[in-house]
């Protein structure tokens, strides 16, 4: 079927077709719409169809093409097609629009695009400004959105057509990029990280040795495939090891336990910011009655860590990593709560350093840097050699995360470099504030961030809590302030409560507090001041 080259996704899929062609590998649950279950045979055949379409449009070895859609089978087919042809896939967060979407398409040099018709209103205006970008196919899902316009080729029709078989000249070098994955862009334009195909296949090793998946496991995630986490922890191990997995189109905090019960999911992957959203859901009698044994989490808020495990009857396997590199983990029952663990011995070194690169003492906060024990530590940002060199200055990967290490070598995350919230000399941990607010019955989501202090004190911040009320419930700011006074130290009570319809997120489900900050004004109608509350009670 395909040239036998190890470390290439398409080759590995072809092997699995020979072993277990009809194995129901991946289930895409669509809520009230029918599930889509795909097999190795279906993945390979549909990958071949898209591969031929790419080649027919002049997209081959080294050329880039973009994919803009939520989690659907067509995403997996397109990834396999890239692996077959040597083309480079550029998965783009389906929430991207306007200048951000235009930047990623332009910066990546994409020659073609595949997108979901439900996103046409955000994709089409950008296409008008990129006349050289070819539309390879537009996908639609009956029930979700309308059929594809006659202006564009239909991916549905392509996949319903005859199987052309494998391409004539399959990719044979696993060390060249399979993808360009863009960072979240929390502080500006995102950077595109070129990811070699053999690195993706290494995720199978982590799945065996670190996550300790077994053939009996059923994996789940609602994280976007455009984010490295979903690929590393769920999608690639499922494809490579033949472990069943379930995916949602996007993350759902209200349905996550019902999904895991329905499909028997034994483990799921998420990011710490999502855990606060799950925790803020109203408590139910059956919260602990679920098949999930282990939650793989990156960034669990320490304030809810033990309460989350107890309430939902799960164990948290904490880990740290980024698409640029770096890896550490803390298995359940090992190390102190709040730590993201230690690096794998013999694979990676980590340390916390000051501005001059001298190592910090235990408990002292500095920047986390890491490097491979063997071989060179490199990062390649697409079209940005200067940023690539700076990221690995001195042979160490500069994470930009401010952390500390305890005397026993366990690492702890403190804040993003340049993003600490200092108030009256103390550093405030937002997750403790968020926990108190998330436990309020009217609060669906919350994001706590800092703004320059009204006092004008250099480096000081006033605290803002952006809150999304549950649908149909009116926000009572007095009740929220009272909850904060009861549950927090005085210095951690927010100066302002900002009532919003939603918390903007990155593809990795991190809160985009910079957008909330841009929307904030102390005298806006949706902003409530703590000082006004104090005056109202005669304080």
C-alpha positions as CSV (number, residue, x, y, z in Angstrom):
1,X,0.0,0.0,0.0
2,X,2.7,2.5,1.0
3,X,6.5,2.6,1.1
4,X,7.7,1.1,4.3
5,X,9.3,4.0,6.0
6,X,9.1,4.1,9.8
7,X,7.9,7.2,11.6
8,X,5.6,8.4,8.8
9,X,2.0,8.6,9.7
10,X,0.6,7.4,6.4
11,X,2.8,4.3,6.5
12,X,1.8,3.4,10.0
13,X,-1.9,3.8,9.0
14,X,-1.3,1.5,6.0
15,X,0.1,-1.2,8.3
16,X,-2.9,-1.0,10.6
17,X,-5.2,-1.4,7.5
18,X,-3.5,-4.7,6.9
19,X,-3.9,-5.8,10.6
20,X,-7.3,-4.5,11.5
21,X,-9.0,-2.6,8.6
22,X,-12.5,-2.4,10.2
23,X,-11.6,-1.6,13.7
24,X,-13.9,1.2,15.0
25,X,-11.0,3.4,16.0
26,X,-12.3,7.0,16.3
27,X,-15.8,8.1,17.3
28,X,-16.8,11.7,16.7
29,X,-19.8,12.4,18.9
30,X,-22.0,15.2,17.6
31,X,-24.4,15.8,20.4
32,X,-28.0,15.5,19.1
33,X,-26.7,14.5,15.7
34,X,-25.6,11.0,14.7
35,X,-22.1,9.9,15.7
36,X,-19.4,9.4,13.0
37,X,-17.2,6.3,13.6
38,X,-14.2,5.8,11.4
39,X,-11.9,2.8,10.8
40,X,-8.3,2.4,9.6
41,X,-9.5,1.4,6.2
42,X,-11.7,4.6,6.0
43,X,-8.9,6.8,7.2
44,X,-6.5,5.5,4.6
45,X,-8.9,5.5,1.7
46,X,-10.1,9.1,2.4
47,X,-6.5,10.2,3.0
48,X,-5.7,9.0,-0.5
49,X,-8.6,11.0,-2.0
50,X,-7.5,14.2,-0.4
51,X,-3.8,13.5,-1.2
52,X,-4.6,13.2,-4.9
53,X,-6.7,16.4,-4.8
54,X,-3.7,18.2,-3.2
55,X,-1.4,17.0,-6.0
56,X,-3.9,17.9,-8.7
57,X,-3.9,21.5,-7.3
58,X,-0.1,21.7,-7.4
59,X,0.4,21.1,-3.7
60,X,3.1,18.5,-3.0
61,X,6.4,18.0,-1.2
62,X,7.2,21.0,1.0
63,X,4.1,23.1,0.0
64,X,1.7,24.2,2.7
65,X,-2.0,24.0,2.9
66,X,-4.4,25.2,5.6
67,X,-7.2,23.5,7.4
68,X,-9.9,25.4,9.2
69,X,-12.5,23.3,10.9
70,X,-13.5,21.9,14.3
71,X,-12.8,18.3,15.3
72,X,-14.1,16.2,12.4
73,X,-13.0,13.0,10.6
74,X,-12.0,15.2,7.6
75,X,-9.2,16.7,9.8
76,X,-7.7,13.2,10.3
77,X,-8.0,12.4,6.6
78,X,-6.2,15.7,5.7
79,X,-3.4,15.0,8.1
80,X,-2.9,11.6,6.5
81,X,-3.0,13.2,3.1
82,X,-0.2,15.6,4.1
83,X,1.8,12.6,5.3
84,X,1.3,10.8,2.0
85,X,2.4,13.7,-0.2
86,X,5.0,15.5,1.9
87,X,2.9,18.6,1.9
88,X,2.8,20.6,5.2
89,X,-0.5,20.9,7.0
90,X,-1.3,24.2,8.7
91,X,-4.1,23.5,11.2
92,X,-5.8,26.8,12.2
93,X,-7.9,27.5,15.2
94,X,-11.5,27.5,13.9
95,X,-12.2,30.6,16.0
96,X,-9.6,32.6,14.0
97,X,-11.0,35.4,11.9
98,X,-10.1,38.7,10.3
99,X,-6.5,39.8,10.7
100,X,-5.5,36.8,12.8
101,X,-6.7,34.3,10.2
102,X,-5.2,36.4,7.4
103,X,-1.9,36.5,9.2
104,X,-1.7,32.7,9.6
105,X,-2.6,32.0,6.0
106,X,-0.2,34.6,4.7
107,X,2.7,33.8,7.1
108,X,2.5,30.1,6.5
109,X,2.6,30.6,2.7
110,X,-0.4,28.4,2.3
111,X,-1.1,27.5,-1.4
112,X,-4.4,25.8,-0.6
113,X,-7.2,25.7,2.0
114,X,-9.8,23.2,3.2
115,X,-12.5,24.5,5.5
116,X,-15.8,23.8,7.0
117,X,-18.8,25.5,5.4
118,X,-20.1,26.6,8.9
119,X,-17.1,28.9,9.0
120,X,-17.6,30.5,5.6
121,X,-18.5,33.9,7.1
122,X,-15.1,34.2,8.6
123,X,-13.1,32.5,5.9
124,X,-14.6,34.0,2.8
125,X,-13.7,37.7,3.5
126,X,-10.0,36.6,3.9
127,X,-10.1,34.6,0.7
128,X,-11.0,37.8,-1.1
129,X,-7.6,39.3,0.0
130,X,-5.6,36.2,-0.9
131,X,-6.4,35.6,-4.6
132,X,-3.6,33.0,-5.0
133,X,-5.0,30.7,-2.3
134,X,-6.8,27.7,-3.9
135,X,-9.8,26.2,-2.3
136,X,-9.2,22.4,-2.3
137,X,-12.5,21.5,-0.8
138,X,-15.3,22.8,1.5
139,X,-16.9,20.4,4.0
140,X,-20.4,20.5,5.4
141,X,-22.2,18.4,7.8
142,X,-25.9,17.8,7.2
143,X,-27.9,19.3,10.0
144,X,-25.1,21.5,11.2
145,X,-24.9,23.9,8.2
146,X,-25.9,24.4,4.6
147,X,-24.6,22.5,1.6
148,X,-21.5,23.9,-0.1
149,X,-21.9,26.9,-2.5
150,X,-21.4,26.2,-6.2
151,X,-18.5,28.6,-6.0
152,X,-16.3,26.1,-4.2
153,X,-15.4,22.4,-4.7
154,X,-17.2,20.1,-2.3
155,X,-15.1,18.0,0.0
156,X,-18.1,15.8,0.6
157,X,-18.4,14.9,-3.1
158,X,-14.6,14.2,-3.3
159,X,-14.8,11.8,-0.3
160,X,-17.9,10.1,-1.8
161,X,-16.1,9.5,-5.0
162,X,-14.0,6.5,-6.2
163,X,-10.8,5.5,-4.3
164,X,-7.8,6.4,-6.4
165,X,-5.4,4.4,-4.3
166,X,-2.0,5.6,-2.9
167,X,0.0,8.4,-4.5
168,X,2.8,7.5,-6.9
169,X,5.6,9.2,-5.0
170,X,4.9,8.9,-1.2
171,X,6.9,10.8,1.4
172,X,9.9,9.0,2.6
173,X,11.6,11.4,5.1
174,X,10.1,11.5,8.5
175,X,12.4,14.3,9.7
176,X,10.8,17.0,7.5
177,X,7.8,18.9,8.8
178,X,4.3,17.5,8.7
179,X,2.7,20.5,10.3
180,X,3.1,24.1,11.1
181,X,1.3,24.6,14.4
182,X,0.7,28.2,15.5
183,X,1.1,29.2,19.1
184,X,-1.8,30.8,21.0
185,X,-0.8,34.4,20.3
186,X,-1.7,35.6,23.8
187,X,0.6,38.6,23.5
188,X,0.5,39.3,19.7
189,X,0.7,37.5,16.4
190,X,1.1,33.8,16.8
191,X,4.3,32.0,15.8
192,X,4.2,29.0,13.5
193,X,6.2,26.0,14.9
194,X,7.4,23.6,12.2
195,X,6.8,20.1,13.6
196,X,8.7,17.2,12.1
197,X,6.7,14.0,11.4
198,X,9.0,11.7,13.5
199,X,8.3,13.9,16.6
200,X,4.6,13.2,16.2
201,X,5.2,9.4,16.2
202,X,7.2,9.8,19.5
203,X,3.9,10.6,21.2
204,X,3.2,6.9,21.1
205,X,6.1,6.2,23.3
206,X,4.9,8.8,25.8
207,X,1.5,7.1,25.7
208,X,3.0,3.8,26.7
209,X,5.6,4.9,29.2
210,X,4.1,8.0,30.8
211,X,0.3,7.9,30.3
212,X,0.4,4.1,30.5
213,X,-2.5,3.6,28.1
214,X,-3.7,0.1,27.6
215,X,-5.7,-1.6,24.9
216,X,-8.7,-1.4,27.2
217,X,-8.6,2.3,27.5
218,X,-11.0,4.6,25.7
219,X,-9.6,8.1,25.4
220,X,-11.6,11.3,25.2
221,X,-10.9,15.0,24.4
222,X,-12.8,18.1,23.4
223,X,-9.6,20.0,22.8
224,X,-9.1,21.2,19.2
225,X,-7.0,19.1,16.9
226,X,-5.3,22.4,16.0
227,X,-3.7,22.4,19.4
228,X,-0.6,20.2,20.2
229,X,-2.2,18.8,23.3
230,X,-5.1,17.0,21.5
231,X,-2.7,15.5,19.0
232,X,0.0,14.5,21.5
233,X,-2.2,13.0,24.2
234,X,-5.2,11.7,22.3
235,X,-5.2,11.6,18.5
236,X,-1.7,10.3,17.7
237,X,-1.7,7.6,20.4
238,X,-5.1,6.4,19.2
239,X,-3.9,6.2,15.6
240,X,-0.5,4.7,16.4
241,X,-1.4,2.2,19.1
242,X,-4.9,1.2,17.9
243,X,-6.7,2.6,21.1
244,X,-10.2,3.7,20.7
245,X,-10.9,7.4,21.2
246,X,-13.9,9.7,21.3
247,X,-13.8,13.4,20.2
248,X,-16.2,16.3,20.5
249,X,-16.4,19.1,18.0
250,X,-15.3,21.4,20.7
251,X,-14.9,21.4,24.5
252,X,-18.0,21.1,26.5
253,X,-17.9,21.6,30.3
254,X,-21.6,20.8,30.8
255,X,-21.7,17.5,28.9
256,X,-18.2,16.1,29.6
257,X,-19.3,13.6,32.2
258,X,-22.3,12.4,30.3
259,X,-20.1,11.8,27.2
260,X,-17.6,9.8,29.3
261,X,-20.5,7.7,30.8
262,X,-22.1,7.1,27.4
263,X,-18.9,5.9,25.6
264,X,-17.1,4.4,28.6
265,X,-14.2,6.8,28.4
266,X,-11.5,5.9,31.0
267,X,-9.3,9.0,30.6
268,X,-9.6,12.4,29.2
269,X,-7.2,15.3,28.4
270,X,-7.8,19.0,29.2
271,X,-6.0,22.1,30.3
272,X,-6.1,23.6,33.7
273,X,-8.2,26.6,32.7
274,X,-10.9,24.2,31.6
275,X,-11.0,22.5,34.9
276,X,-12.3,25.6,36.7
277,X,-15.2,25.7,34.2
278,X,-16.0,22.1,34.9
279,X,-15.7,22.7,38.6
280,X,-18.1,25.7,38.4
281,X,-20.9,23.5,37.1
282,X,-23.7,22.8,39.6
283,X,-22.9,19.8,41.8
284,X,-24.8,16.6,40.9
285,X,-25.4,13.5,42.9
286,X,-23.7,11.4,40.2
287,X,-20.6,13.5,39.8
288,X,-18.4,10.7,41.1
289,X,-20.2,8.0,39.2
290,X,-18.3,7.8,36.0
291,X,-15.8,5.5,34.2
292,X,-12.9,8.0,34.2
293,X,-9.9,6.8,36.1
294,X,-7.4,9.5,35.3
295,X,-7.5,13.0,34.0
296,X,-4.5,14.2,32.1
297,X,-4.2,17.9,32.9
298,X,-1.8,20.7,32.2
299,X,-2.1,23.5,34.6
300,X,-4.6,22.3,37.3
301,X,-5.5,25.2,39.6
302,X,-4.0,24.2,42.9
303,X,-7.0,25.7,44.7
304,X,-9.4,23.1,43.3
305,X,-7.0,20.2,42.7
306,X,-8.0,17.9,45.6
307,X,-11.6,19.0,45.6
308,X,-11.8,18.1,41.9
309,X,-10.4,14.7,42.5
310,X,-12.7,14.0,45.4
311,X,-15.9,15.4,43.8
312,X,-15.5,13.5,40.5
313,X,-13.7,10.4,41.9
314,X,-10.7,10.7,39.6
315,X,-6.9,11.0,39.8
316,X,-5.1,13.9,38.2
317,X,-1.9,13.2,36.2
318,X,-0.4,16.6,35.9
319,X,2.1,17.5,33.1
320,X,3.8,20.4,31.4
321,X,4.8,20.9,27.8
322,X,4.6,23.2,24.8
323,X,4.6,22.7,21.1
324,X,8.1,24.2,21.0
325,X,9.3,21.4,23.4
326,X,9.9,20.7,27.0
327,X,8.2,18.0,29.1
328,X,7.7,17.2,32.7
329,X,5.0,15.3,34.6
330,X,3.7,14.3,38.0
331,X,1.9,10.9,38.2
332,X,-1.0,10.5,40.6
333,X,0.0,10.1,44.2
334,X,3.6,11.3,43.6
335,X,5.0,14.6,44.6
336,X,3.2,17.6,46.2
337,X,-0.1,18.9,45.0
338,X,0.4,21.9,42.8
339,X,3.6,20.7,41.1
340,X,3.7,19.9,37.4
341,X,6.4,17.3,38.1
342,X,9.9,16.6,37.0
343,X,11.4,16.0,33.6
344,X,11.9,12.4,32.3
345,X,15.3,11.2,33.6
346,X,17.9,10.8,30.8
347,X,15.8,12.6,28.3
348,X,15.6,16.3,29.4
349,X,17.1,18.7,31.9
350,X,15.2,21.5,33.5
351,X,16.2,24.4,35.8
352,X,14.9,27.7,37.0
353,X,17.2,30.7,36.3
354,X,17.6,34.4,37.1
355,X,18.0,37.1,34.4
356,X,21.7,36.4,34.2
357,X,21.1,32.6,33.8
358,X,22.4,31.7,37.3
359,X,20.3,29.0,38.9
360,X,17.7,30.0,41.4
361,X,17.6,28.7,44.9
362,X,14.8,26.4,46.0
363,X,11.6,28.4,46.3
364,X,13.0,31.3,44.3
365,X,11.0,32.3,41.2
366,X,12.8,32.5,37.9
367,X,12.3,31.5,34.2
368,X,12.0,27.8,33.5
369,X,14.5,26.7,30.8
370,X,15.1,23.1,29.5
371,X,17.2,21.2,27.0
372,X,17.6,17.7,25.7
373,X,20.1,15.5,27.4
374,X,21.4,14.2,24.1
375,X,21.4,16.1,20.8
376,X,20.8,19.8,20.1
377,X,17.8,21.6,21.4
378,X,16.2,23.5,18.5
379,X,13.0,25.3,17.7
380,X,12.1,26.4,14.2
381,X,9.5,29.2,13.9
382,X,8.3,29.4,10.3
383,X,9.9,32.4,8.6
384,X,11.3,33.8,11.8
385,X,14.9,32.7,12.3
386,X,15.6,35.5,14.8
387,X,12.8,34.3,17.1
388,X,14.0,30.7,16.6
389,X,17.5,31.6,17.8
390,X,16.4,33.6,20.7
391,X,14.1,30.8,21.9
392,X,17.0,28.5,22.3
393,X,19.7,31.0,23.3
394,X,22.7,29.2,24.8
395,X,21.4,25.8,23.9
396,X,18.4,26.0,26.3
397,X,14.8,26.4,25.4
398,X,13.5,29.6,27.0
399,X,9.9,28.8,28.0
400,X,8.8,32.2,29.2
401,X,7.2,30.6,32.2
402,X,8.1,31.9,35.7
403,X,8.4,28.9,38.0
404,X,10.1,27.7,41.1
405,X,11.5,24.4,42.3
406,X,11.3,22.9,45.8
407,X,14.2,21.3,47.7
408,X,13.2,17.9,46.4
409,X,13.3,18.9,42.7
410,X,9.6,19.3,42.1
411,X,8.7,22.1,39.7
412,X,5.8,24.6,40.2
413,X,4.4,27.1,37.8
414,X,3.9,30.6,39.1
415,X,3.0,32.9,36.2
416,X,3.7,33.7,32.6
417,X,6.8,36.0,32.2
418,X,5.5,39.6,32.4
419,X,2.1,38.4,33.5
420,X,2.3,38.2,37.3
421,X,-0.4,40.0,39.3
422,X,1.2,42.0,42.1
423,X,-1.1,43.8,44.5
424,X,0.2,45.9,47.4
425,X,3.5,44.0,47.4
426,X,1.9,40.5,47.3
427,X,1.6,38.2,44.2
428,X,-2.0,37.2,43.8
429,X,-2.8,33.7,42.5
430,X,-5.8,34.1,40.3
431,X,-7.0,30.5,40.6
432,X,-7.8,31.0,44.3
433,X,-10.0,33.9,43.5
434,X,-11.5,32.1,40.6
435,X,-12.3,29.1,42.8
436,X,-14.4,31.2,45.2
437,X,-16.3,32.8,42.4
438,X,-16.8,29.6,40.5
439,X,-18.5,28.0,43.5
440,X,-21.1,30.8,43.4
441,X,-24.4,29.4,42.0
442,X,-24.8,32.2,39.5
443,X,-21.4,31.9,37.9
444,X,-20.8,29.8,34.8
445,X,-17.2,31.0,34.0
446,X,-14.7,33.4,35.5
447,X,-11.4,34.9,34.6
448,X,-9.3,37.0,37.0
449,X,-6.7,39.4,35.6
450,X,-4.9,42.5,36.6
451,X,-4.9,46.1,35.3
452,X,-2.6,49.0,36.2
453,X,-3.4,50.1,39.8
454,X,-5.4,53.2,40.1
455,X,-2.9,54.3,42.7
456,X,-0.3,54.6,40.0
457,X,2.2,52.4,42.0
458,X,4.8,51.0,39.6
459,X,4.2,47.3,39.0
460,X,1.1,47.2,41.1
461,X,-2.3,45.9,39.8
462,X,-5.9,46.2,40.6
463,X,-7.8,42.9,40.3
464,X,-10.7,42.4,37.8
465,X,-12.9,39.3,37.8
466,X,-14.6,38.8,34.5
467,X,-17.7,36.7,35.1
468,X,-20.2,34.9,32.8
469,X,-23.5,34.3,34.6
470,X,-25.5,31.1,33.9
471,X,-28.1,31.6,31.3
472,X,-31.3,32.9,32.7
473,X,-29.7,34.1,36.0
474,X,-29.2,37.7,36.8
475,X,-25.8,38.6,38.2
476,X,-25.8,39.9,41.8
477,X,-22.5,41.7,42.3
478,X,-23.2,42.3,46.0
479,X,-23.5,38.5,46.6
480,X,-20.3,37.9,44.7
481,X,-18.4,40.5,46.7
482,X,-19.7,39.0,49.9
483,X,-18.6,35.5,48.8
484,X,-15.1,36.9,48.1
485,X,-14.9,38.6,51.5
486,X,-15.9,35.3,53.2
487,X,-13.5,33.1,51.2
488,X,-10.5,35.2,50.4
489,X,-7.8,37.3,52.1
490,X,-8.7,41.0,51.9
491,X,-5.9,41.7,49.4
492,X,-7.3,39.1,47.0
493,X,-10.9,40.5,46.8
494,X,-11.4,41.9,43.3
495,X,-11.6,45.6,42.8
496,X,-14.0,45.2,40.0
497,X,-16.5,42.6,38.7
498,X,-16.9,42.7,34.9
499,X,-20.0,41.0,33.7
500,X,-19.5,39.5,30.2
501,X,-21.3,37.2,27.8
502,X,-18.3,34.9,27.3
503,X,-14.6,34.6,28.2
504,X,-12.6,34.7,25.0
505,X,-10.2,31.8,24.6
506,X,-7.2,30.7,22.7
507,X,-7.3,27.4,20.8
508,X,-5.6,25.8,23.9
509,X,-8.6,27.1,26.0
510,X,-6.4,29.6,27.8
511,X,-8.3,32.8,28.8
512,X,-7.5,35.7,26.5
513,X,-7.5,38.2,29.3
514,X,-5.9,40.8,27.1
515,X,-9.2,41.0,25.1
516,X,-11.1,41.4,28.4
517,X,-8.6,44.1,29.4
518,X,-9.2,45.9,26.2
519,X,-13.0,45.8,26.8
520,X,-12.7,47.0,30.4
521,X,-13.6,50.5,31.6
522,X,-14.1,51.2,35.3
523,X,-17.3,53.3,34.5
524,X,-18.8,50.8,32.0
525,X,-22.4,49.7,32.7
526,X,-21.2,46.0,33.0
527,X,-18.6,46.8,35.6
528,X,-19.2,46.8,39.4
529,X,-16.8,48.4,41.9
530,X,-15.9,46.9,45.2
531,X,-15.6,50.5,46.6
532,X,-19.2,51.1,45.6
533,X,-20.3,47.9,47.4
534,X,-18.4,49.0,50.6
535,X,-20.2,52.4,50.5
536,X,-23.6,50.7,50.0
537,X,-23.2,48.8,53.3
538,X,-21.9,51.8,55.1
539,X,-18.3,50.7,55.2
